[in-house]
Every structure is written in C-alpha cells, then in structure tokens.
Amino acid sequence: MSLPKPRLGALVSGINNLGLDVTSVDVTELAVRNLAWQCFPMADQNVAMLRLTANSGLLTVSRGSDLYVARRISGVPEQFSAVALEEFRERLLLQVQRSIDYYESAMGQAGCDLLMVACTQSWTGPVTEFLRDALSIPVRAVSDAISDEFSVELYNPQRGKIDWGSVTDDEMNALCASLPALGGALRPIIEAEAA
C-alpha cells in the first residue's frame, strides 16, 4: 500500500506542528531490517523477523544491510485468542518455513541463524514457543534480541523504563506495535555507519 505524497506531507506538517522533527520516513519492511541490522550488523548473520498484529503479518529475512525477503503473512486473525492461535499456527508455520526455504534454496543463501518474533495482543510468548518447537533454527522473542541494544521507555500512560529481565505482556505489546517507529528512527544512524 502506498501513501500519496500530499497525505504524507500533511502528516509530516502535523508532526512538525507538535514540535517534533521528522528525521526519516520509511516503509515497514526497511524499518524492520534496520532493527535486525542494529542487533546483528555482521554480514554473515542471516536474520529473520516475524511481526504479527491484528489482521497483519510480516516476515523479513535480512543479512547486514541487505533485505532479501519481505513477505506478508496471510490469514492473521483479527482477534487473538488461544483458539485463534490453534487454528492459525499450522498456516503460520507453513508460511514461515516456505519463506525461509525460499531464501536459502531459491536465492542460494546460507541458512538462517535466527528468527525473532514480535506479536501484539500477548501472542509473542505462545508463537515463539510454537515456532521454537517446530523449526530447526533458533527462535527468540524480539525483546531478547534487542535488550542489549536499546534502553526503551514506554508511556502507557505513565513513563516507565522496560526491565528486560521481566517484560510484561503490556510492555511487549507496546514494544511490538512500535517496532516500525523504532526501526525508522535508526535509519539515519545506520546510513551514517554504512557510508
């Protein structure tokens, strides 16, 4: 989906009117790649990231600054529940496995070293556990992967710093929802490092 330039300009103007400076505008796929690159900057590390929100899913596979695969996950339930996960998990596994196989076989790349999982609506734990049992690659919650890289404060509604040793469901949900913004904020830093 694209955003018409006049609409984007209006959004940037509105943000500037709030006293904030827009440093970059990015697409979700590249913002997620930025996060993987920040956490795993070596060009020999193949990192997949799965992000699920209500009715939306994205799987990316990147290595260093290169994004190789960006696949929308179909059939993501609108409302998350244990029953919805039970009905969706085999379809999810098939899409994740096919995407990783495509990266490795059709694109001739080395095997994935890690799959990071980020879900809203308290699904990060159950999805991570399911995929960890079903796949032959390491699977980690995104909070485990980014805890060494970021000090994050959430405002929901009070300001609070995330304790990476005991991330609550509410904090994980907020973190997963904000990953594209966090990755977008990394763009100028990553561009400077790549130059």
N, CA, C and O of each residue as an XYZ file, in Angstrom:
780
protein
N       0.844     -1.165      0.000
C       0.000      0.000      0.000
C       0.891      1.230      0.000
O       1.874      1.291      0.738
N       0.551      2.200     -0.819
C       1.337      3.427     -0.886
C       0.555      4.579     -0.270
O      -0.672      4.542     -0.173
N       1.285      5.588      0.139
C       0.700      6.778      0.727
C       0.934      7.933     -0.227
O       2.083      8.248     -0.534
N      -0.140      8.580     -0.710
C       0.045      9.704     -1.632
C       0.903     10.800     -1.005
O       0.801     11.077      0.191
N       1.745     11.415     -1.824
C       2.677     12.429     -1.349
C       1.989     13.580     -0.600
O       2.500     14.002      0.437
N       0.840     14.109     -1.085
C       0.180     15.179     -0.328
C      -0.243     14.738      1.080
O      -0.153     15.512      2.033
N      -0.700     13.502      1.199
C      -1.108     12.985      2.529
C       0.106     12.856      3.441
O       0.039     13.187      4.625
N       1.214     12.374      2.886
C       2.444     12.263      3.660
C       2.905     13.646      4.118
O       3.301     13.828      5.270
N       2.850     14.615      3.206
C       3.239     15.981      3.563
C       2.388     16.548      4.683
O       2.896     17.230      5.573
N       1.087     16.264      4.638
C       0.187     16.736      5.694
C       0.526     16.083      7.037
O       0.489     16.739      8.078
N       0.852     14.803      7.009
C       1.237     14.120      8.248
C       2.522     14.692      8.825
O       2.611     14.929     10.029
N       3.521     14.915      7.971
C       4.791     15.485      8.429
C       4.565     16.886      8.982
O       5.148     17.238     10.007
N       3.734     17.692      8.327
C       3.434     19.043      8.826
C       2.757     18.983     10.189
O       3.084     19.760     11.085
N       1.821     18.068     10.341
C       1.142     17.912     11.628
C       2.109     17.535     12.735
O       2.003     18.042     13.852
N       3.044     16.657     12.437
C       4.046     16.252     13.426
C       4.952     17.432     13.756
O       5.264     17.674     14.922
N       5.372     18.161     12.733
C       6.217     19.338     12.969
C       5.484     20.380     13.811
O       6.102     21.035     14.650
N       4.174     20.546     13.601
C       3.377     21.491     14.385
C       3.301     21.119     15.855
O       3.031     21.973     16.700
N       3.535     19.855     16.166
C       3.561     19.406     17.558
C       4.914     19.668     18.225
O       5.094     19.402     19.413
N       5.856     20.194     17.444
C       7.173     20.490     17.993
C       8.157     19.349     17.830
O       9.234     19.370     18.425
N       7.803     18.359     17.036
C       8.694     17.232     16.795
C       9.314     17.372     15.409
O       8.702     17.937     14.502
N      10.519     16.860     15.251
C      11.189     16.882     13.956
C      11.135     15.493     13.337
O      11.493     14.507     13.982
N      10.697     15.416     12.111
C      10.698     14.159     11.382
C      12.083     13.983     10.785
O      12.531     14.802      9.982
N      12.761     12.910     11.182
C      14.116     12.661     10.675
C      14.115     11.705      9.496
O      15.027     11.735      8.670
N      13.094     10.855      9.412
C      13.023      9.933      8.282
C      11.607      9.398      8.152
O      10.840      9.369      9.114
N      11.287      8.980      6.953
C      10.029      8.299      6.678
C      10.433      7.014      5.975
O      11.140      7.049      4.967
N       9.994      5.893      6.495
C      10.446      4.619      5.972
C       9.276      3.667      5.813
O       8.216      3.877      6.404
N       9.456      2.637      5.031
C       8.454      1.584      4.910
C       8.734      0.538      5.980
O       9.874      0.377      6.417
N       7.703     -0.162      6.394
C       7.822     -1.122      7.489
C       8.913     -2.147      7.232
O       9.693     -2.460      8.131
N       8.978     -2.673      6.012
C       9.959     -3.708      5.701
C      11.388     -3.234      5.955
O      12.199     -3.976      6.509
N      11.697     -2.005      5.551
C      13.046     -1.488      5.764
C      13.279     -1.081      7.214
O      14.399     -1.185      7.713
N      12.243     -0.624      7.886
C      12.376     -0.287      9.306
C      12.689     -1.545     10.120
O      13.521     -1.512     11.027
N      12.022     -2.648      9.795
C      12.289     -3.917     10.482
C      13.703     -4.394     10.158
O      14.404     -4.909     11.030
N      14.119     -4.221      8.899
C      15.503     -4.554      8.523
C      16.499     -3.742      9.342
O      17.533     -4.263      9.760
N      16.188     -2.462      9.572
C      17.068     -1.613     10.378
C      17.268     -2.190     11.775
O      18.381     -2.175     12.301
N      16.195     -2.697     12.377
C      16.308     -3.296     13.712
C      17.200     -4.522     13.690
O      18.072     -4.679     14.545
N      16.979     -5.397     12.703
C      17.811     -6.600     12.602
C      19.273     -6.216     12.401
O      20.165     -6.825     12.991
N      19.516     -5.208     11.571
C      20.878     -4.759     11.298
C      21.524     -4.171     12.546
O      22.706     -4.401     12.799
N      20.770     -3.424     13.318
C      21.308     -2.839     14.549
C      21.717     -3.935     15.536
O      22.756     -3.837     16.189
N      20.894     -4.969     15.635
C      21.171     -6.052     16.589
C      22.217     -7.035     16.067
O      22.995     -7.591     16.844
N      22.234     -7.248     14.755
C      23.128     -8.227     14.138
C      23.778     -7.609     12.904
O      23.386     -7.917     11.779
N      24.772     -6.735     13.105
C      25.318     -5.965     11.993
C      26.270     -6.735     11.071
O      26.602     -6.248      9.991
N      26.702     -7.900     11.472
C      27.669     -8.639     10.659
C      27.017     -9.192      9.399
O      25.890     -9.685      9.443
N      27.714     -9.111      8.298
C      27.173     -9.562      7.016
C      27.085    -11.082      6.921
O      26.560    -11.607      5.939
N      27.588    -11.793      7.920
C      27.492    -13.252      7.888
C      26.350    -13.772      8.761
O      26.244    -14.980      8.976
N      25.510    -12.897      9.258
C      24.379    -13.297     10.100
C      23.077    -13.125      9.323
O      22.725    -12.015      8.925
N      22.371    -14.224      9.111
C      21.102    -14.230      8.390
C      19.976    -14.210      9.416
O      19.788    -15.169     10.164
N      19.232    -13.114      9.444
C      18.246    -12.902     10.500
C      16.854    -12.755      9.897
O      16.635    -11.942      8.999
N      15.924    -13.551     10.401
C      14.524    -13.427     10.009
C      13.768    -12.770     11.156
O      14.075    -13.004     12.325
N      12.778    -11.946     10.820
C      11.936    -11.344     11.842
C      10.478    -11.507     11.441
O      10.085    -11.188     10.319
N       9.686    -12.011     12.381
C       8.254    -12.184     12.191
C       7.541    -11.199     13.100
O       7.769    -11.183     14.310
N       6.675    -10.376     12.514
C       5.887     -9.413     13.284
C       4.417     -9.642     12.968
O       4.003     -9.569     11.811
N       3.622     -9.924     14.016
C       2.190    -10.144     13.864
C       1.417     -9.133     14.690
O       1.685     -8.946     15.877
N       0.454     -8.483     14.048
C      -0.510     -7.638     14.735
C      -1.884     -8.078     14.246
O      -1.973     -8.924     13.357
N      -2.938     -7.532     14.798
C      -4.287     -7.939     14.388
C      -4.456     -7.765     12.882
O      -4.269     -6.667     12.358
N      -4.803     -8.827     12.198
C      -5.049     -8.820     10.749
C      -3.820     -8.545      9.898
O      -3.964     -8.316      8.697
N      -2.629     -8.557     10.459
C      -1.444     -8.185      9.693
C      -0.241     -8.996     10.144
O      -0.038     -9.234     11.335
N       0.541     -9.408      9.180
C       1.766    -10.125      9.498
C       2.830     -9.844      8.466
O       2.526     -9.645      7.290
N       4.079     -9.827      8.899
C       5.202     -9.572      8.018
C       6.370    -10.441      8.454
O       6.703    -10.506      9.638
N       6.990    -11.108      7.486
C       8.217    -11.850      7.729
C       9.291    -11.259      6.826
O       9.097    -11.136      5.616
N      10.420    -10.894      7.416
C      11.551    -10.394      6.633
C      12.748    -11.289      6.897
O      12.871    -11.887      7.966
N      13.622    -11.371      5.914
C      14.912    -12.045      6.086
C      15.962    -11.088      5.555
O      15.889    -10.641      4.410
N      16.932    -10.780      6.390
C      17.981     -9.840      6.005
C      19.336    -10.339      6.467
O      19.449    -11.200      7.339
N      20.349     -9.770      5.855
C      21.730    -10.048      6.254
C      22.463     -8.721      6.172
O      22.562     -8.125      5.099
N      22.974     -8.259      7.302
C      23.619     -6.955      7.331
C      22.637     -5.897      6.867
O      21.519     -5.817      7.377
N      23.042     -5.092      5.909
C      22.180     -4.015      5.424
C      21.249     -4.448      4.296
O      20.459     -3.644      3.801
N      21.335     -5.704      3.889
C      20.546     -6.172      2.746
C      19.268     -6.870      3.182
O      19.297     -7.782      4.008
N      18.149     -6.434      2.622
C      16.857     -7.076      2.833
C      16.628     -8.018      1.655
O      16.576     -7.582      0.506
N      16.493     -9.305      1.944
C      16.343    -10.306      0.890
C      14.894    -10.744      0.679
O      14.462    -10.947     -0.455
N      14.154    -10.888      1.764
C      12.777    -11.380      1.674
C      11.891    -10.492      2.534
O      12.231    -10.174      3.674
N      10.764    -10.099      1.985
C       9.725     -9.403      2.742
C       8.409    -10.012      2.291
O       7.979     -9.802      1.157
N       7.769    -10.765      3.174
C       6.552    -11.479      2.808
C       5.440    -11.143      3.794
O       5.622    -11.224      5.008
N       4.304    -10.771      3.257
C       3.126    -10.559      4.091
C       2.577    -11.916      4.496
O       2.460    -12.817      3.665
N       2.244    -12.062      5.754
C       1.664    -13.300      6.281
C       0.156    -13.185      6.150
O      -0.448    -12.240      6.659
N      -0.447    -14.141      5.473
C      -1.889    -14.092      5.247
C      -2.634    -14.876      6.323
O      -2.088    -15.777      6.960
N      -3.901    -14.503      6.502
C      -4.775    -15.231      7.411
C      -4.602    -14.926      8.885
O      -5.101    -15.668      9.731
N      -3.895    -13.832      9.211
C      -3.695    -13.479     10.629
C      -5.043    -13.101     11.219
O      -5.739    -12.254     10.658
N      -5.432    -13.711     12.342
C      -6.737    -13.403     12.945
C      -6.858    -11.943     13.363
O      -5.874    -11.299     13.728
N      -8.079    -11.441     13.302
C      -8.342    -10.073     13.747
C      -8.258     -9.980     15.262
O      -7.709     -9.022     15.806
N      -8.803    -10.974     15.935
C      -8.754    -11.037     17.401
C      -7.910    -12.235     17.807
O      -8.161    -13.355     17.362
N      -6.926    -12.006     18.638
C      -6.068    -13.086     19.086
C      -6.684    -13.782     20.288
O      -7.210    -13.134     21.193
N      -6.614    -15.099     20.288
C      -7.058    -15.920     21.419
C      -6.359    -17.256     21.296
O      -5.724    -17.535     20.279
N      -6.468    -18.084     22.318
C      -5.859    -19.408     22.266
C      -6.463    -20.235     21.136
O      -5.750    -20.968     20.450
N      -7.769    -20.117     20.941
C      -8.440    -20.856     19.868
C      -7.977    -20.344     18.507
O      -7.708    -21.134     17.602
N      -7.884    -19.021     18.362
C      -7.441    -18.441     17.092
C      -6.019    -18.880     16.769
O      -5.712    -19.189     15.618
N      -5.151    -18.910     17.774
C      -3.775    -19.361     17.558
C      -3.751    -20.822     17.146
O      -3.011    -21.196     16.236
N      -4.540    -21.645     17.797
C      -4.596    -23.070     17.452
C      -5.009    -23.258     15.994
O      -4.455    -24.106     15.294
N      -5.978    -22.468     15.536
C      -6.459    -22.579     14.157
C      -5.474    -21.992     13.146
O      -5.462    -22.409     11.988
N      -4.661    -21.044     13.561
C      -3.779    -20.316     12.658
C      -2.355    -20.853     12.618
O      -1.647    -20.630     11.637
N      -1.926    -21.543     13.641
C      -0.498    -21.830     13.787
C       0.102    -22.703     12.685
O       1.252    -22.484     12.305
N      -0.629    -23.677     12.162
C      -0.075    -24.507     11.080
C       0.087    -23.690      9.798
O       1.072    -23.856      9.079
N      -0.864    -22.820      9.510
C      -0.767    -21.932      8.349
C       0.417    -20.982      8.528
O       1.162    -20.721      7.584
N       0.581    -20.472      9.736
C       1.717    -19.597     10.026
C       3.028    -20.346      9.820
O       3.933    -19.833      9.162
N       3.144    -21.543     10.368
C       4.363    -22.331     10.242
C       4.696    -22.572      8.770
O       5.852    -22.440      8.367
N       3.708    -22.920      7.979
C       3.929    -23.174      6.553
C       4.466    -21.922      5.853
O       5.392    -22.017      5.047
N       3.900    -20.762      6.148
C       4.352    -19.523      5.503
C       5.764    -19.139      5.944
O       6.571    -18.692      5.129
N       6.058    -19.310      7.222
C       7.399    -19.004      7.725
C       8.410    -19.956      7.105
O       9.458    -19.526      6.623
N       8.098    -21.256      7.117
C       9.021    -22.247      6.579
C       9.260    -22.046      5.086
O      10.396    -22.152      4.625
N       8.216    -21.762      4.333
C       8.375    -21.528      2.891
C       9.241    -20.302      2.615
O      10.064    -20.314      1.701
N       9.056    -19.251      3.399
C       9.847    -18.030      3.200
C      11.321    -18.277      3.493
O      12.189    -17.826      2.746
N      11.603    -18.985      4.566
C      12.999    -19.288      4.918
C      13.603    -20.240      3.893
O      14.752    -20.065      3.489
N      12.836    -21.250      3.467
C      13.319    -22.173      2.436
C      13.611    -21.436      1.135
O      14.614    -21.714      0.477
N      12.748    -20.502      0.759
C      12.956    -19.712     -0.456
C      14.264    -18.934     -0.359
O      15.056    -18.914     -1.301
N      14.480    -18.299      0.780
C      15.708    -17.532      0.989
C      16.933    -18.428      0.836
O      17.906    -18.061      0.178
N      16.872    -19.604      1.451
C      18.028    -20.490      1.442
C      18.203    -21.195      0.096
O      19.318    -21.249     -0.424
N      17.126    -21.736     -0.476
C      17.239    -22.551     -1.688
C      17.201    -21.721     -2.969
O      18.160    -21.730     -3.741
N      16.124    -21.017     -3.193
C      15.955    -20.281     -4.449
C      16.945    -19.129     -4.570
O      17.390    -18.808     -5.672
N      17.290    -18.508     -3.451
C      18.215    -17.376     -3.505
C      19.660    -17.812     -3.254
O      20.578    -16.997     -3.344
N      19.865    -19.094     -2.940
C      21.212    -19.624     -2.754
C      21.950    -19.037     -1.568
O      23.165    -18.850     -1.630
N      21.238    -18.741     -0.484
C      21.852    -18.136      0.694
C      22.095    -19.193      1.773
O      21.460    -20.247      1.783
N      23.016    -18.891      2.669
C      23.265    -19.772      3.813
C      22.031    -19.800      4.702
O      21.179    -18.916      4.614
N      21.932    -20.801      5.547
C      20.774    -20.950      6.422
C      20.581    -19.785      7.363
O      21.535    -19.099      7.731
N      19.338    -19.567      7.749
C      19.021    -18.512      8.716
C      19.636    -18.859     10.064
O      19.591    -20.005     10.509
N      20.209    -17.850     10.703
C      20.828    -18.045     12.009
C      19.857    -17.817     13.151
O      20.087    -18.287     14.265
N      18.764    -17.092     12.883
C      17.857    -16.712     13.962
C      16.537    -16.219     13.393
O      16.503    -15.572     12.347
N      15.452    -16.529     14.092
C      14.142    -15.941     13.814
C      13.720    -15.181     15.058
O      13.606    -15.761     16.138
N      13.487    -13.876     14.908
C      12.974    -13.058     16.006
C      11.465    -12.937     15.832
O      10.979    -12.779     14.712
N      10.723    -13.012     16.936
C       9.257    -12.968     16.903
C       8.768    -11.780     17.714
O       9.198    -11.563     18.847
N       7.859    -11.011     17.116
C       7.237     -9.867     17.775
C       5.749     -9.898     17.455
O       5.363     -9.860     16.287
N       4.922     -9.966     18.473
C       3.472    -10.006     18.275
C       2.793     -9.083     19.281
O       3.250     -8.934     20.414
N       1.710     -8.473     18.855
C       0.878     -7.734     19.786
C      -0.141     -8.703     20.376
O      -0.153     -9.885     20.034
N      -0.978     -8.208     21.245
C      -2.078     -8.947     21.867
C      -1.600    -10.199     22.608
O      -2.292    -11.217     22.634
N      -0.421    -10.112     23.202
C       0.121    -11.151     24.086
C       0.396    -12.481     23.390
O       0.357    -13.534     24.026
N       0.671    -12.438     22.091
C       0.984    -13.668     21.364
C       2.476    -13.947     21.241
O       2.846    -15.025     20.775
N       3.339    -13.036     21.633
C       4.769    -13.251     21.427
C       5.232    -14.549     22.078
O       5.915    -15.347     21.437
N       4.874    -14.772     23.332
C       5.301    -15.986     24.032
C       4.805    -17.266     23.368
O       5.614    -18.131     23.033
N       3.487    -17.409     23.170
C       2.985    -18.636     22.544
C       3.506    -18.876     21.123
O       3.820    -20.013     20.771
N       3.601    -17.828     20.306
C       4.093    -18.006     18.937
C       5.578    -18.375     18.954
O       6.014    -19.236     18.190
N       6.347    -17.729     19.819
C       7.777    -18.044     19.930
C       7.965    -19.497     20.339
O       8.769    -20.212     19.741
N       7.231    -19.935     21.348
C       7.352    -21.332     21.811
C       6.964    -22.318     20.716
O       7.663    -23.308     20.501
N       5.853    -22.057     20.019
C       5.413    -22.953     18.959
C       6.461    -23.060     17.859
O       6.816    -24.163     17.442
N       6.962    -21.910     17.383
C       7.937    -21.927     16.292
C       9.274    -22.500     16.747
O       9.974    -23.130     15.954
N       9.637    -22.295     17.997
C      10.884    -22.865     18.523
C      10.821    -24.399     18.467
O      11.807    -25.058     18.139
N       9.660    -24.947     18.788
C       9.493    -26.402     18.745
C       9.393    -26.932     17.314
O       9.784    -28.070     17.049
N       8.877    -26.122     16.392
C       8.587    -26.593     15.037
C       9.727    -26.371     14.042
O       9.808    -27.083     13.041
N      10.599    -25.408     14.291
C      11.655    -25.068     13.327
C      13.012    -25.567     13.811
O      13.210    -25.821     15.000
N      13.932    -25.702     12.877
C      15.273    -26.186     13.218
C      16.269    -25.047     13.436
O      17.466    -25.295     13.581
N      15.789    -23.806     13.460
C      16.666    -22.663     13.717
C      16.313    -22.058     15.068
O      15.198    -22.254     15.554
N      17.233    -21.330     15.683
C      16.904    -20.672     16.950
C      15.784    -19.648     16.752
O      15.773    -18.914     15.764
N      14.848    -19.605     17.694
C      13.723    -18.670     17.665
C      13.717    -17.934     18.998
O      13.729    -18.559     20.058
N      13.697    -16.603     18.942
C      13.711    -15.789     20.165
C      12.676    -14.688     20.066
O      12.370    -14.198     18.979
N      12.145    -14.308     21.203
C      11.283    -13.132     21.261
C      12.139    -11.914     20.943
O      13.311    -11.861     21.316
N      11.563    -10.944     20.262
C      12.319     -9.766     19.851
C      12.903     -9.034     21.056
O      13.977     -8.441     20.954
N      12.221     -9.066     22.182
C      12.740     -8.380     23.370
C      14.075     -8.973     23.807
O      14.944     -8.242     24.282
N      14.256    -10.292     23.655
C      15.532    -10.922     23.998
C      16.642    -10.455     23.069
O      17.781    -10.252     23.491
N      16.294    -10.286     21.800
C      17.300     -9.909     20.807
C      17.711     -8.442     20.921
O      18.879     -8.114     20.708
N      16.779     -7.563     21.250
C      17.115     -6.132     21.257
C      17.491     -5.592     22.629
O      17.870     -4.427     22.751
N      17.392     -6.422     23.664
C      17.646     -5.923     25.020
C      19.064     -5.413     25.207
O      19.282     -4.517     26.022
N      20.034     -5.952     24.481
C      21.416     -5.482     24.598
C      21.665     -4.192     23.826
O      22.680     -3.529     24.039
N      20.746     -3.832     22.931
C      20.951     -2.696     22.048
C      20.219     -1.426     22.468
O      20.654     -0.320     22.145
N      19.097     -1.584     23.196
C      18.234     -0.444     23.436
C      17.842     -0.313     24.902
O      17.647     -1.300     25.611
N      17.735      0.921     25.320
C      17.097      1.267     26.578
C      15.787      1.945     26.177
O      15.798      3.041     25.616
N      14.669      1.297     26.463
C      13.379      1.776     25.973
C      12.519      2.232     27.135
O      12.407      1.544     28.151
N      11.910      3.402     26.975
C      10.924      3.892     27.921
C       9.588      3.962     27.214
O       9.482      4.483     26.104
N       8.571      3.431     27.870
C       7.221      3.447     27.317
C       6.373      4.448     28.078
O       6.583      4.677     29.269
N       5.432      5.033     27.398
C       4.487      5.956     28.010
C       3.102      5.364     27.806
O       2.488      5.545     26.755
N       2.614      4.653     28.823
C       1.376      3.907     28.620
C       0.582      3.747     29.915
O       0.523      2.614     30.392
N      -0.006      4.708     30.509
C       0.102      6.142     30.283
C       1.267      6.765     31.040
O       1.697      7.865     30.693
N       1.795      6.086     32.076
C       2.931      6.651     32.781
C       4.229      6.236     32.102
O       4.319      5.206     31.433
N       5.223      7.082     32.305
C       6.550      6.804     31.759
C       7.196      5.692     32.569
O       7.171      5.726     33.799
N       7.768      4.717     31.898
C       8.435      3.630     32.590
C       9.465      2.958     31.700
O       9.213      2.696     30.524
N      10.616      2.685     32.267
C      11.686      2.019     31.537
C      11.432      0.514     31.569
O      11.063     -0.032     32.609
N      11.629     -0.157     30.436
C      11.416     -1.595     30.374
C      12.534     -2.310     31.128
O      13.716     -2.049     30.907
N      12.142     -3.208     32.012
C      13.089     -4.105     32.672
C      13.178     -5.338     31.781
O      12.269     -6.168     31.772
N      14.279     -5.460     31.028
C      14.398     -6.530     30.034
C      14.351     -7.912     30.673
O      14.056     -8.891     29.989
N      14.635     -8.012     31.962
C      14.588     -9.310     32.641
C      13.178     -9.792     32.914
O      12.963    -10.984     33.132
N      12.215     -8.884     32.906
C      10.824     -9.279     33.178
C       9.869     -8.368     32.407
O       9.181     -7.532     32.994
N       9.837     -8.538     31.101
C       8.978     -7.738     30.244
C       7.534     -8.219     30.416
O       7.248     -9.404     30.244
N       6.630     -7.301     30.755
C       5.227     -7.670     30.931
C       4.545     -7.812     29.573
O       5.072     -7.356     28.559
N       3.373     -8.445     29.555
C       2.615     -8.569     28.306
C       2.280     -7.198     27.731
O       2.396     -6.990     26.523
N       1.865     -6.260     28.584
C       1.534     -4.919     28.093
C       2.750     -4.236     27.479
O       2.637     -3.579     26.443
N       3.910     -4.388     28.111
C       5.128     -3.791     27.562
C       5.504     -4.453     26.232
O       5.891     -3.768     25.285
N       5.390     -5.790     26.161
C       5.710     -6.493     24.924
C       4.772     -6.067     23.799
O       5.208     -5.860     22.667
N       3.485     -5.938     24.113
C       2.519     -5.497     23.104
C       2.876     -4.112     22.573
O       2.858     -3.880     21.365
N       3.201     -3.190     23.487
C       3.562     -1.828     23.081
C       4.861     -1.822     22.293
O       4.981     -1.105     21.299
N       5.827     -2.606     22.723
C       7.103     -2.685     22.023
C       6.907     -3.214     20.605
O       7.459     -2.659     19.655
N       6.133     -4.271     20.458
C       5.899     -4.861     19.132
C       5.137     -3.903     18.225
O       5.409     -3.831     17.027
N       4.192     -3.176     18.785
C       3.446     -2.208     17.983
C       4.347     -1.072     17.506
O       4.121     -0.507     16.436
N       5.365     -0.738     18.296
C       6.215      0.410     17.966
C       7.489      0.038     17.199
O       8.302      0.918     16.918
N       7.683     -1.229     16.856
C       8.912     -1.619     16.163
C       9.169     -0.858     14.865
O      10.310     -0.467     14.620
N       8.156     -0.627     14.017
C       8.448      0.153     12.804
C       8.957      1.566     13.119
O       9.827      2.078     12.416
N       8.424      2.192     14.161
C       8.895      3.531     14.534
C      10.327      3.469     15.055
O      11.146      4.329     14.730
N      10.628      2.461     15.856
C      11.983      2.301     16.373
C      12.964      2.044     15.232
O      14.044      2.633     15.193
N      12.589      1.171     14.314
C      13.446      0.907     13.154
C      13.598      2.119     12.259
O      14.676      2.364     11.719
N      12.520      2.882     12.096
C      12.592      4.101     11.303
C      13.534      5.123     11.921
O      14.258      5.819     11.209
N      13.522      5.213     13.252
C      14.415      6.154     13.941
C      15.879      5.761     13.779
O      16.766      6.607     13.896
N      16.135      4.484     13.510
C      17.513      4.020     13.329
C      18.081      4.365     11.957
O      19.294      4.310     11.755
N      17.219      4.718     11.022
C      17.673      4.911      9.635
C      18.844      5.869      9.511
O      19.829      5.512      8.864
N      18.799      7.078     10.096
C      19.945      7.983      9.932
C      21.227      7.423     10.544
O      22.314      7.642     10.008
N      21.113      6.714     11.646
C      22.286      6.126     12.303
C      22.899      5.060     11.415
O      24.113      5.025     11.212
N      22.052      4.194     10.890
C      22.527      3.095     10.048
C      23.110      3.618      8.742
O      24.124      3.107      8.267
N      22.479      4.629      8.160
C      23.008      5.215      6.922
C      24.396      5.818      7.160
O      25.280      5.716      6.310
N      24.572      6.439      8.314
C      25.889      7.028      8.636
C      26.939      5.943      8.805
O      28.076      6.111      8.366
N      26.571      4.823      9.440
C      27.517      3.726      9.640
C      27.867      3.044      8.317
O      28.997      2.595      8.126
N      26.900      2.969      7.410
C      27.104      2.294      6.125
C      27.948      3.133      5.163
O      28.560      2.609      4.233
N      27.967      4.447      5.407
C      28.692      5.343      4.480
C      30.185      5.215      4.601
O      30.922      5.899      3.892
